[in-house]
Amino acid sequence: MRQTRAFTLVEITVAMGLMLFGFFVFFSVFSTGSHHATQTRNRAVANVLAQSYLEEFKAHTYGDPAPKSWTQEEDNPIRLVVKGREQQFKFHKTITYQNGSFIGQSNENTDVVKMVITWRELMGNKQTEAGKDDNKKLEVEVPVWR
């Protein structure tokens, strides 16, 4: 008589457990990679926004009033479309001055401009939901003089 070789219940359970563990690891890596890509994109956009304002500071005549764009709290700096879907960006900024002479509020010859850019770093449209606090921050300080 021949013996038929079959899988036992223990072997099937172990194989299913290994497959389940493999799928979990695969999707965990995929999710983490997607989160890091979004995080990198948001930080790159914040850096571009900060660089844009630094160029405006360079072009600004010392002692002239600040442009209106410097006093607006919210910025949507770029329009980015990925695979036909527009990505939402909402950045908040505050610009402060050490003594205000850069924008004509005192007669000193030097000033320090501090810019703080904040944003929410979450996935998808959760980044721009109203009523949520920003959880990331970029601070830039630049000395300016006459």
Protein Blocks (a to p, Z undefined) as FASTA:
>chain_A
ZZdddddfklmmmmmmmmmmmmmmmmmmmmmmmmmmmmmmmmmmmmmmmmmmmmmmmmpc
ghiacdfklmpmbdcfbacdeehiacddddddddddfklmmnopacbfbdcddddddddd
dehjllmgghiacfbdcdddddddZZ
